Amino acid sequence: MKKELDLQLFKNLIHAKGLTPHRLALNIGIEPSNFSRFLTGKTGMLSHENLLRVSDTIGFDLETHSLKPGIHRFQSKSNTIEDMDRIEATIRSLLSGGVTGIPLKPVGMFEGFTRFDYVLIPHLQRDIRVVLSIKTLSAKAIFSAERGLRLGGLGAGSKWRGGAVSDQCPSDSVLVLPSPLIERIVVDKSLTIESLDEILGVSSDLTEWTWEMVNSGLEAKGITPRETAKKLGLI
């Protein structure tokens, strides 16, 4: 049976890509009003061809209802609670099994500066990387309603570079890089996963597998542990 498109997730992904539905429609030459009505659940407002064009633009696979392989660049308009919750929910919905988060900091930046660029490496989808940039008005949080990225919002099994699992990122998990390298990570669309991993100094398999991660991966594919146990001859 063909899986029904989760329109809220679809809208969240458009938002995570730093776009509005109106701007996305204009960018690819479709009628914004029809696209807006499509996102409210009205059928017949968008042809399959145009839906494919939209999906390709935001890196969404209509067959698997997940991200396509490659490097995805997400943006959060600010580090307010609302925006961060939305970006975290999008990541959690699309990347099962948790992620390893790598906060980036430019060489020479003064102590106490909070970086707002992250690389997220999924534990199960090894052919995907997410580069997350958070737009903010200042280096430090000004308002009490602002916060950084939380591990708890990214799914079970998530951790920081180095293995820390607290929501607050420890300073030794931050990767210090020259500003031009961070700029390349954030904007260079020709960058490959292999080149990105080389810059970050990570191996292709940086995760110690757990049963929790295996179960999460099975659930994402619609496979129950019981089915797996049967195939293995355990029951």
C-alpha positions as CSV (number, residue, x, y, z in Angstrom):
1,M,0.0,0.0,0.0
2,K,1.3,3.4,-0.9
3,K,2.2,5.4,2.2
4,E,0.2,8.7,2.6
5,L,2.3,11.8,2.6
6,D,2.6,13.4,6.1
7,L,1.8,17.0,5.1
8,Q,3.0,18.5,8.4
9,L,6.3,16.7,8.1
10,F,6.5,18.0,4.5
11,K,5.8,21.5,5.6
12,N,8.4,21.2,8.4
13,L,11.0,20.0,5.9
14,I,10.3,23.0,3.7
15,H,10.8,25.2,6.7
16,A,14.0,23.4,7.7
17,K,15.4,24.1,4.2
18,G,15.1,27.8,5.0
19,L,12.1,28.2,2.6
20,T,8.4,29.2,2.7
21,P,5.9,27.3,0.6
22,H,5.3,30.5,-1.4
23,R,9.0,31.0,-2.1
24,L,9.5,27.3,-3.0
25,A,6.6,27.4,-5.4
26,L,8.0,30.5,-7.1
27,N,11.5,29.1,-7.3
28,I,10.3,26.0,-9.3
29,G,7.6,27.7,-11.3
30,I,4.4,26.4,-9.9
31,E,1.3,28.3,-8.8
32,P,1.8,29.3,-5.1
33,S,-1.9,29.3,-4.3
34,N,-2.3,25.8,-5.6
35,F,0.7,24.6,-3.6
36,S,-0.7,26.3,-0.5
37,R,-4.0,24.5,-0.9
38,F,-2.2,21.2,-1.5
39,L,-0.4,21.6,1.8
40,T,-3.8,22.0,3.6
41,G,-4.8,18.6,2.3
42,K,-6.9,19.5,-0.7
43,T,-6.5,17.0,-3.5
44,G,-6.0,17.8,-7.2
45,M,-4.1,21.0,-6.4
46,L,-0.7,19.6,-7.5
47,S,0.2,17.3,-10.3
48,H,2.5,14.3,-9.5
49,E,5.1,15.8,-11.7
50,N,5.1,19.0,-9.7
51,L,5.1,17.1,-6.5
52,L,8.2,15.3,-7.7
53,R,9.9,18.7,-8.4
54,V,9.1,19.9,-5.0
55,S,10.4,16.8,-3.4
56,D,13.6,16.9,-5.3
57,T,14.1,20.5,-4.3
58,I,13.9,19.7,-0.6
59,G,15.7,16.3,-0.8
60,F,12.7,14.2,0.1
61,D,12.1,10.7,-1.2
62,L,8.4,10.1,-2.0
63,E,8.9,6.4,-2.2
64,T,10.5,5.9,1.2
65,H,9.2,9.1,2.9
66,S,12.6,9.9,4.1
67,L,15.6,12.1,3.1
68,K,17.5,11.2,0.0
69,P,21.1,10.2,0.3
70,G,23.5,13.1,0.4
71,I,24.3,16.3,2.5
72,H,21.2,18.2,3.5
73,R,21.4,21.8,4.8
74,F,18.8,22.8,7.3
75,Q,18.2,26.2,8.8
76,S,16.4,27.4,11.9
77,K,15.3,31.0,11.7
78,S,16.4,31.6,15.3
79,N,17.2,29.7,18.5
80,T,13.9,30.3,20.0
81,I,12.1,27.4,21.7
82,E,9.5,27.3,18.9
83,D,11.9,27.2,16.1
84,M,14.2,24.7,17.8
85,D,11.4,22.4,18.7
86,R,10.2,22.4,15.1
87,I,13.7,21.7,13.6
88,E,14.3,18.9,16.2
89,A,10.9,17.3,15.4
90,T,11.8,17.3,11.7
91,I,15.1,15.7,12.3
92,R,13.6,13.1,14.7
93,S,10.9,12.2,12.2
94,L,13.3,11.7,9.3
95,L,16.4,10.2,11.0
96,S,15.6,7.1,13.0
97,G,18.1,5.7,15.5
98,G,19.5,9.0,16.7
99,V,22.4,11.1,15.5
100,T,25.9,12.1,16.5
101,G,26.0,15.9,16.8
102,I,29.2,17.9,16.0
103,P,29.0,21.6,16.9
104,L,31.4,23.8,14.9
105,K,33.4,26.7,16.2
106,P,35.8,29.0,14.1
107,V,39.4,29.1,15.1
108,G,40.1,32.2,17.3
109,M,36.5,32.8,18.4
110,F,36.4,34.1,21.9
111,E,35.7,31.8,24.8
112,G,32.1,31.4,25.7
113,F,30.8,32.0,22.2
114,T,28.0,29.6,21.3
115,R,28.3,28.2,17.8
116,F,25.2,27.9,15.7
117,D,26.4,25.5,13.1
118,Y,26.2,21.7,13.6
119,V,26.8,18.6,11.5
120,L,24.5,15.7,12.4
121,I,25.5,12.2,11.4
122,P,22.6,9.7,11.5
123,H,23.4,6.4,13.2
124,L,21.3,4.3,10.8
125,Q,21.2,6.2,7.5
126,R,24.9,6.2,6.8
127,D,24.5,7.8,3.4
128,I,23.0,11.0,4.9
129,R,24.5,14.1,6.6
130,V,22.7,17.1,7.9
131,V,24.3,20.5,8.3
132,L,22.2,22.7,10.6
133,S,22.7,26.4,10.8
134,I,20.8,28.5,13.4
135,K,20.1,32.1,12.6
136,T,20.4,34.4,15.6
137,L,20.7,38.0,16.4
138,S,23.8,37.7,18.6
139,A,26.5,35.3,19.7
140,K,25.0,34.7,23.1
141,A,21.3,34.1,24.1
142,I,19.6,37.4,24.9
143,F,16.2,36.2,25.8
144,S,15.2,33.5,28.2
145,A,13.1,31.8,25.4
146,E,16.3,31.0,23.4
147,R,18.2,27.8,23.6
148,G,20.6,25.6,21.6
149,L,20.1,22.2,20.0
150,R,19.1,19.4,22.4
151,L,20.0,15.8,22.1
152,G,16.7,14.9,23.6
153,G,14.9,16.4,20.7
154,L,16.9,14.4,18.1
155,G,15.8,10.9,19.0
156,A,16.8,8.0,21.3
157,G,20.5,7.1,21.1
158,S,21.7,10.6,20.1
159,K,25.0,11.8,21.4
160,W,27.6,14.6,21.0
161,R,31.0,14.1,19.4
162,G,33.1,12.3,22.0
163,G,30.1,10.4,23.4
164,A,28.5,12.8,25.8
165,V,24.7,12.4,26.0
166,S,23.6,15.4,28.1
167,D,21.3,17.9,26.4
168,Q,23.9,20.7,27.1
169,C,26.8,20.3,24.7
170,P,30.2,20.0,26.6
171,S,33.0,22.2,25.3
172,D,35.2,19.3,24.4
173,S,32.6,18.1,21.9
174,V,32.9,21.3,19.9
175,L,35.1,20.9,16.8
176,V,37.3,24.0,16.1
177,L,37.9,24.6,12.4
178,P,39.2,27.5,10.2
179,S,36.3,29.7,9.2
180,P,36.8,29.0,5.5
181,L,36.2,25.2,6.2
182,I,33.1,25.9,8.2
183,E,31.9,28.2,5.4
184,R,32.5,25.4,2.9
185,I,30.6,22.9,5.0
186,V,27.6,25.3,5.3
187,V,27.3,26.5,1.6
188,D,29.4,24.3,-0.8
189,K,26.8,22.2,-2.6
190,S,29.6,20.2,-4.4
191,L,30.9,18.9,-1.1
192,T,30.6,15.1,-0.9
193,I,29.9,13.0,2.3
194,E,33.4,11.6,2.0
195,S,35.0,15.0,1.9
196,L,32.8,16.3,4.7
197,D,33.8,13.3,6.9
198,E,37.4,13.9,6.1
199,I,37.1,17.5,7.2
200,L,35.4,16.4,10.4
201,G,37.9,13.7,11.1
202,V,35.3,11.0,11.5
203,S,35.2,7.4,10.2
204,S,32.4,6.0,8.1
205,D,31.3,3.9,11.1
206,L,31.5,6.0,14.3
207,T,28.6,4.3,16.1
208,E,28.6,1.4,18.5
209,W,25.3,-0.4,17.7
210,T,22.7,-1.0,20.4
211,W,19.5,-3.0,20.4
212,E,17.6,0.2,20.9
213,M,19.1,1.5,17.6
214,V,18.3,-1.8,15.8
215,N,14.7,-1.7,17.0
216,S,14.4,1.9,15.9
217,G,15.6,1.0,12.4
218,L,13.2,-2.0,12.2
219,E,10.3,0.2,13.2
220,A,11.3,2.8,10.6
221,K,11.0,0.1,7.9
222,G,7.8,-1.3,9.3
223,I,9.4,-4.5,10.5
224,T,8.5,-5.9,13.9
225,P,11.1,-7.6,16.2
226,R,8.9,-10.7,16.1
227,E,9.2,-10.9,12.3
228,T,12.9,-10.7,12.6
229,A,13.1,-13.3,15.3
230,K,11.0,-15.7,13.1
231,K,13.4,-15.1,10.1
232,L,16.4,-15.9,12.4
233,G,14.7,-19.1,13.7
234,L,14.5,-17.8,17.2
235,I,10.8,-18.5,17.7
